[in-house]
Amino acid sequence: MENIKVLVVDDESRMRKLVKDFLTREGYAVLEAGDGMEAMDIFYEDKEIALVILDVMMPKMDGWQVCREIRETSKVPIIMLTARSEERDELQGFELEWTSIYQSRSARRFLWRG
């Protein structure tokens, strides 16, 4: 695999580490951000990011705002991670054209199985 770059954005360092360890083991190059503002800085700086894995609830700039801003200039795939399970969150995600959404607990189980 040709070091495909993935930006992992989550304010919880444990979750970032879990996702990073899984992706690194699979051969991906992983960039990390601890909040939405840092994510946007990295996203604008590195034009080779092929996927964004994004937490919804974060300080400074939440995942929805990050998604909106990315969609203004890019169609990069975005996977949203959230502890929330409300239908309105999914509807908002559809409006913002995210690629997929996973509840954080489900994502942890999925990544541990890998």
C-alpha positions as CSV (number, residue, x, y, z in Angstrom):
1,M,0.0,0.0,0.0
2,E,1.3,3.4,-1.0
3,N,1.2,5.3,2.4
4,I,-2.3,6.7,1.9
5,K,-2.8,9.6,4.3
6,V,-5.6,9.6,6.8
7,L,-6.4,12.5,9.1
8,V,-7.8,11.3,12.5
9,V,-9.5,14.1,14.5
10,D,-10.7,13.5,18.0
11,D,-10.3,15.4,21.3
12,E,-9.9,12.0,23.1
13,S,-6.2,10.9,22.8
14,R,-7.2,7.3,23.6
15,M,-9.6,7.2,20.6
16,R,-7.0,8.8,18.3
17,K,-4.4,6.2,19.4
18,L,-6.8,3.3,18.9
19,V,-7.7,4.5,15.3
20,K,-4.0,5.4,14.6
21,D,-2.7,2.0,15.7
22,F,-5.2,0.1,13.6
23,L,-4.6,2.2,10.5
24,T,-0.8,2.2,10.9
25,R,-0.9,-1.6,11.2
26,E,-2.8,-1.7,7.9
27,G,-0.1,0.5,6.2
28,Y,-1.8,3.9,6.3
29,A,0.1,7.1,7.1
30,V,-1.9,8.8,9.9
31,L,-2.0,12.5,10.8
32,E,-3.6,13.5,14.1
33,A,-5.5,16.5,15.4
34,G,-7.0,17.0,18.8
35,D,-9.6,19.6,17.8
36,G,-11.4,21.0,14.8
37,M,-9.2,24.1,14.4
38,E,-6.0,22.0,14.4
39,A,-7.7,19.6,11.9
40,M,-8.4,22.5,9.5
41,D,-4.8,23.7,9.7
42,I,-3.5,20.2,8.9
43,F,-6.1,19.7,6.1
44,Y,-5.2,22.9,4.4
45,E,-1.5,22.3,4.8
46,D,-1.4,18.7,3.5
47,K,-3.1,18.3,0.1
48,E,-2.5,14.5,0.0
49,I,-5.1,13.6,2.7
50,A,-7.2,10.8,1.3
51,L,-9.6,10.3,4.2
52,V,-10.8,12.2,7.3
53,I,-12.0,10.3,10.4
54,L,-13.8,12.9,12.5
55,D,-15.3,13.1,15.9
56,V,-18.5,15.1,16.2
57,M,-18.2,16.6,19.7
58,M,-15.0,18.5,20.1
59,P,-13.9,21.8,21.7
60,K,-13.1,25.0,19.7
61,M,-14.7,23.7,16.4
62,D,-17.0,20.7,16.4
63,G,-17.0,18.0,13.8
64,W,-20.0,19.4,11.9
65,Q,-18.3,22.7,11.4
66,V,-15.1,20.9,10.3
67,C,-17.1,18.9,7.8
68,R,-18.8,22.0,6.5
69,E,-15.5,23.8,6.0
70,I,-13.9,20.8,4.2
71,R,-16.9,20.4,1.9
72,E,-16.4,24.0,0.7
73,T,-13.3,23.0,-1.1
74,S,-13.0,19.2,-1.1
75,K,-15.0,15.9,-1.7
76,V,-12.5,13.9,0.4
77,P,-14.3,11.0,2.1
78,I,-15.3,11.7,5.7
79,I,-16.1,9.1,8.4
80,M,-17.8,10.7,11.4
81,L,-17.4,9.1,14.9
82,T,-19.9,10.0,17.5
83,A,-21.2,8.9,20.9
84,R,-24.5,10.4,19.9
85,S,-27.2,8.3,18.3
86,E,-29.9,10.8,17.4
87,E,-31.6,10.7,14.0
88,R,-31.1,14.4,13.6
89,D,-27.3,13.9,13.7
90,E,-27.6,11.4,10.8
91,L,-29.8,13.8,8.8
92,Q,-27.3,16.6,9.4
93,G,-24.6,14.2,8.2
94,F,-26.4,13.5,5.0
95,E,-26.8,17.2,4.3
96,L,-23.0,17.7,4.8
97,E,-22.3,14.7,2.5
98,W,-20.3,12.7,5.0
99,T,-19.3,9.2,3.8
100,S,-20.3,7.2,6.8
101,I,-21.0,7.6,10.5
102,Y,-20.2,5.2,13.4
103,Q,-21.1,5.5,17.0
104,S,-17.9,5.5,19.1
105,R,-18.6,2.3,20.9
106,S,-19.3,0.5,17.7
107,A,-16.1,1.9,16.1
108,R,-14.1,0.7,19.1
109,R,-15.4,-2.8,18.7
110,F,-14.8,-2.8,15.0
111,L,-11.2,-1.6,15.3
112,W,-10.4,-4.1,18.1
113,R,-11.7,-6.9,15.8
114,G,-9.4,-5.9,13.0
